Every structure is written in C-alpha cells, then in structure tokens.
Amino acid sequence: MASIPSKDRNILRKLGEAVAAAAADPVNAVRREAHRRMDAHEKGRPTISIYQEPWNELNDKGELSLHCEDPFCRGIESSMRMTHYRWRHYPGDMTIAAESVQPLCFTDTGFGIDEIVDVARTDPENSVVSRHFHIQIKDESDIPKICMPEVTNHPDQTEECFRKRCEIFDGILSVRTEGVSSFWFPPWDQIVRWTGVQEILTDLIERPDYVHKVVGRLVDCWLHRLDQYEALGLLTAPPKELTVSGAAQIFSEVSPNMHREFALEHEARFFKRFGRTYYGCCEPLHNKVDICAECLPNLYKISMSPWVDFPKAVKNVGNRFIFAWKPNPAFLAHDHWNPDLVRNDIREKLTMAVEGGCFIEIHLKDISTVHHEPWRLTEWEHIAREEAERVFT
C-alpha cells in the first residue's frame, strides 16, 4: 500500500478535526429530528436543503482551494472542503457525522454509446454549459447499440482505500465502507442524448412502437445493472429498504396520458424494485400527481419545480406525499440582489402549502450562478429558515 504523504495527512487530519467539531454540535440532532418528522408525515417545520451550487463562484476567500498533492487525498480534501463550506455558510438542515466514508470500488461498462456532443460555454470555469448532442439512434436497427452494462467489483481496491482513510483519520473520525445507497434513474434524460429531443418527441406520435422499444431496452439495461449490484454485494441494503429517485424532465409539456404510457409505465418496472420512490425534477408535475400515484405505488415524495402551478400542486398533492418544492434559483442570479423578492416568494408558497395540509420540503438546487456574490446563498438560507420557522409557529 502506497504511503500517504505527511503533508497531505496533516491537511486532512485538520479538516477531520473540523468535521468532528461540527458533528458534535447539538444542532445535528435537531435537524435529524426535523427530517424524521417529515418522513413520518408528522407536523413540523419545512426542512431546507441547498445543493448543486456553482462552486466556481464560491471560492472568493480560498476556503475551497485544494492543497493536497496525492490524487486520493485530493479527492477526499475536495469533498470535505465543500461539506464544511456548506456547513459554515448555508447549512439548511444538513447534518454531519464524525466519520469518513469509503465508497465500495467497482467499475461499470455503461450502455455502450459514447456521447458525441458540441459544447458552448459562457463561463469557462462553470460546469453549467449548453450541449448539442449528435443523433446516434435513428430507428429500430440502432437499438442494439444500447448495451447491457457489466459491473465488476474491486474489493482489493476498496480495502486499500479503506486502510488509507484509517491511517489518515486515526483517532479523529471513524471510517467505514459504504455501497450504493440510492439511485437516480432518469432514462429519458439519457435517451434524448442519443435520439435528439425534437426527433424522439415527434416519434411519440409517428413511431410509438419504436419509442416503446427504445425505452424498454434502456430499462432492461438498468434492471440488469441492479441485479449485478445485488449479486456482487454492492448495495448498502436490499432494494426494498432503499429509496430510488427518477424523472422524465423532457416530458414537461407532454400530456399526462402520454407521460404515463411512454415514461411512467416503463419506469415503474425499475421503481417497484425499491421500497420508496421520489419522482420528478425540473418538469412541472402539478397536473400529473394522480398518474404518478397510480403508476408508482411506493411513491412517497414528489418534486414540484419552479414552473408548477403552485395552487394546483398544493391541491393535488395534499398530505398524500412529501411536497419537494424547488424555489426558483434565478432569484440568486439577478444583477441586483433582492431579498424582499425572495422572502415574499418563500412566504407565499410556504403559507399556501401549510394551509393546504402539505408536508413541504424546500430544495434550492440547479444554481448556475450567484452573480459571483457567494453571500447571496447565506442570505437566502437565513430568509428561508426564518420563513420556515414563521409558518410553523
């Protein structure tokens, strides 16, 4: 086993001490209880989560700068610095444990199609870019290009990485290994990268049998992957004890019946293997709550994006499922920060949801920019917390 450079070890141990201190904060127990109450559909304040932030704009004070040289240590350092940055500046209801987790090491051959894509950037340091995908699946003769993924476990690599973490964090953090604990299953996000968006949406009308075969093939591939994860012991628990998340974002303007036929009925084959399903992302689902409930018997949480008809969403979700509200991240991107606009929006939506009997979570995500003013996230979090407390009291 390669030794850890002493400089890198010292850097990570110092970060580990910060993690241990954060984990000892009693606020963690308060936040865990808030999440437990939400999951149990018990009365409580809305919970707050902030993620998918523009990291390239947040390092104005060097808090995210990496100093380790070893690639393994550098990966750990990056994750720890981002976690600690969130904790310090916009924690929402995040919790921290006094541990370092080593993921199980394995490889996956994927679906056999390398994306061919043209990329356009407005900011060379931002991961948010515009993409134009070259069409690779045009008809049924191309469907066999979608290959069954083959998964290979690498326990020796896992053991080596585990021992390195133990050496680094000895006496500061506990270390454990962890397998796959959740799934993000968005088959349509992948399909449109191979078929083109306009083309495959037109095919819903003109070539429905072809579309069913494409979706069916990809779902078969995902099921094959899941079977291997189970057989190889790569899951943290049996699927029935895990949560799966998924979406069909490209179907935002597709009718409920077509969403059911071409997305949900196929996706349900994968979702039903799990204990709970969290459905939706950026697509507005206020008019599709009932079909989601019908097709996904284990549905427990449904996404309500910034573009939903909010009163309809409140009425249709009610207290049946957790209402995962996604506030509009564009408020953080304006030339001039307007906290009153943010507060009024959050207050209006939370009041409406609570009066409608909803169990509402707040998920600020897909944040492409904060106009290079990181403090906006901190102020947004403070406002959201104040309004969540206000609506609960």
N, C-alpha and C positions, 0 to 999 in steps of 0.2 A: 504494500500500500504506500503510495507516494505521501511524503510528509507534507504537513501544512506549513507554509512559510510563517515564521514567527510574527512578522509584521501583520499579515492578514489575520492570524489568530487573535492578536491583540485588538485589532479593529472590530472583529466580530464579537469578541467577548464584551467589549464595551457596549456594543449595540445590544447584546444579550442582557446586560445589566439593565439597560433602559426598558427592554421588553419585560423583564421580571418586575421592575418597579411599576410599570403600567398594569401588569397582571394582578398586582397586589392591591390596586385601587378598588375600594368597595363599590364604585360605580358599575363595575362589571356585573356584579350580582343583580343590581337594579335593572340593568339592560337585559340580562338573560331572562329575568322575570317578565319584562315587557314583551319579549319575543315569545316566551312560553304562553302568556295570556293571549297573545294574538293568534298563535297556532291553535289554541284551545277554544277560540271564539268566546273569550271572556271579556267583560268590559274593561277597557284600559285605554290609555292614550295611544294615538297613532305612533308607530315606530318610524324611524328615519334611517335611510341608507343612502350613501353618496359614493359613486364609483364610476368607472370609465371616464376619468378626468384627463385633461390634456397635460400630461406630465412635463412635456417640453416647455410649458409656460410657468411651471410652479417652482423652478429651482433658482429663484432670484436671490436667495440667501445662501445657496450652496448646500442646503440640507439634504439634497438628493444626489450630490456628487459622489462618485464611487472612488475608493482609494485602494481597494484590494487589487492584487495583480493576478493571482491564481484564478482561472476561469470558474472553477467550482465555488470558491469563496466569493467571487464577484457576483455570481448569481444569487447566493444567499444574502449578500450585502444589499443588493438592489431591492429584493423583496422586503427585507427588514426596514430599509430606509423609507420605502413607500408606505409600509404599515405604520411606522412611527410618525410619518408626516401626517397621515390621516388622523391618527390619534391626537396629535398636537393641535391641528388646525380645523378640522371639520369631522369630528368623530361620529356624529349622529348617534346611532345605537350600536356601534361596533363594539365587540368585546375582544379582549386579548387574553391568551393563556400563556403560562410560563413554560413554554415548550418550543422545540424546533421540530418540524415535521419533515421527514424524508419521504417523498413520493416513491412508490414502487417503480422500478425501472423496467420499461418494456418498449418494444417498437411495434409499429403498425404500418403495413404497406399501403394503406389508403385505398382509394377507389380506382386507381389505375389511370386517371386522366390528369395530366398536368395542365393547369390553367394557363391559357395564353391571354395576356391582358396588357392593355395600354393604360398607363397611369399618368394622371395630371395632378400636380401639386400646387397649392397656393402658399404653403409654408414647408420648406424642405425638412424641418425638424418635427413636423406634426405627422402622426400616423394616420390621420383622417385625410384620405385622398379620394379623388374621383377615378373610377375604373371603367374601362370599356373591354368587355370580355369577347374573345373571338369564339364564334359558334363551332362546337365540335360534335354535337349530337343534333342531327337534322331529321332523321327518320328511324324507323324500326331497325334498320340494318346497323345503326350505330349503337343501339342499346347495349349489346355485349361488351362495348368498351368499358362499361361500368363494372369493375371487377370486385369480387369478394375480398375484403381486407383480411390479411393474415397477421395474427398477433403473436409475438414472441416475447416470452418473459425472460428477464435477465436478473435472476436472483443474486448472482455474484456481484454484479454492479450495484444492486441495491445495498448489499451487505457492506461493500467498500464505502459507499457514500454515507451509510448509517454510522460506520465507525469513525469517519472523518468528523461528522457532526458531534459525535460523543466526545471526541478529542477536543474539539473547539469549545463546546459549551459545558464541559465537565464542571460541576459544582454551581452552575448558574441556571441552566434550563434543562428540563428533562427532554429526552429525544425519543421519538417513536417513528415507526414507518406507517404509511397510510396508503391504501389502494384508492381506486376510483370511488368517490363518494357520491357523485351526482353526474347527471348527463344533460348536455344541451343538444337537443335533437331538432334541427331545423332543415328537413330535407329539401324544402322548396328554396331556401337560401342557396343551397348547393346546385340544385337543378338549373336555375336561371343562369348560373355562371357557365354552364355547358351548352344551353339551348338558346340563350338570348331571352330577354324579358318579353318584348313585344311578340316575338315568334311563338313562344310557348303559351302566352295568354290567348293569342289568336287560335292556337291549336285546341284550346278548351272547347271551342265551338266547332272548328273544322275537322279536327282529328282527335276526338275524345278517347278512342280506344288506344291510340298511340300514347297519349298523355298518361293514361292509367298504367300502361306497361312501363313507362319510364319511372313513375313514382313507385310502382310496385317493386321494380328491380332495386331501387335505392333503399327502400325499407327492408327488403330481404337482406341487403348487404349490412345494414345496421344491426339486424337481428343476428346475423352470422357473427358479427363483431362481439355483440353482447354475450352470445353463447360461449365464445372463446374467453372472454373476461371471466365468466363464471367458472369454466373448466380449469383455467390457469390460476384461480385464486386471486385475481387482481381487484376484486371488489371489496369494499370495507364491510359489506353486509350483503345478505341475499337481496336481490332486486325488490322484493316485496317490502323490504324495510328501508328502501331508498326513495328519493324524490327525483323525478325527471322533469325537465323544462323543455319547452319547444314552442315553435311558432311557424306561421306561414305569412311572413311580412309582405310578400309580393301580392297577396290576396286582399290588400286593404280595400280595393274597390270592386272586388268580386262579390257576387250575390251570396247570401247565406246558403242557399241550396248548392251552389257550385263550390263554395268553401267546404261544405260537408262532403260532397261527392269526390272532389279531387284532392282534398287535403286531409280533413279530419278522419274520414273512414279508412284511409291508408295509414295515417299516423297512429291511429288507435291500436294497430297491431303491435306497435312498439310500446306505446304508453301503458297498455294494460299489463305489461310485464312488471310494472313497478307499483309501489304502494301508494304514491301520490303523484299528481300531475299539476304543474304550474304552467299555464298556457298563455301565450301571447308575448309580444314585444312592442314594436312600433306601430303595428297595424291597429286601427280602431276596431274594437270588438263590441261596442255597446249594443249593436243590433244582432249579435251572434252569440250572446250568452247562453241562450237556451239550446242551440245546436251543439255548443261546446259541452254543456252539461249532459246532453243526450248521448253524444259520441264518446265521452270520456267519463265513465262512472266514478273514477278515482280523482276527479278534478277537485282541488282544494283551494287554488289561488288562480286568479285571472288578471291579466295585465290590462290596464286602462291607460293608453298612451296620451300624449298631449293633444291629440286630434280627435278624441272622442266627444260625443255629445254628452256632457257630464251629467245633466239631469236624467237622461235616458239610462246612462250607465248605472247611476245610483238606483234607479227604479228596477232595472233588470237584474242587477247583482243582489241587491238587498243584503240579507245576512246569510245567504247560502254559501258564499265563498269569501275568501280574503280578497279585498279590493286593492290591487297593487297599482297605486296611482303614480304616473310618471309626469311630474311637472315639466313645463317647457324649459329646456336648458338655454333657449335663445335669450332669456332674460339676463343671462350672465354674459352675453356676447355683445350687448348694445354698446355704442360708443360712450355713452354716459350711464353709469350705474344708477339704477332707480330702485332703492329699497322699498319704497311705498308700493310700486307696481308688484314686486314680489310678495310683499305682505298681503296686499289686497287679494291677490290670486290665491294664495295658500289659505287665507282665512275663509274666502268664499267657498272654496272647494271642500275644505275640511268640515265647515259648518253644514254644508249640504249633505255630505256623506254621513256624518254622525246623526243628523236629523232623520236620514233615510235608513238608519239602522245598520249601516255598513261597518265592517271591521276593516279599516283602511290603513294601509302602509304607504309611506312616502319613499319613492325611489328616484332620486335625482341621478340621471345617467346620460350617456351619449353626449357628454360635454365636450364639444370640439374646440371651444376656446373660452377663456375668461378675459379676453381682451388684454392679455398679459398683465393682469392685476389679480394675483392669487388671493388677496384678501377678500375678494368677492365671494369666494366659496365659504370662507369663515363667516362672513356676514349673512350669507344665505342660510347657513346651518343654524346660526343664532335665531334668525327670524322664524325658521321652520320649527325649531324647538319651542320658542315662545308661543307660537300659534297652536302647536300640538298640545301644550300644557293648558292653554286657554280653553280650547274646545273640550278638553276632558274635565275641567273643574266646573 
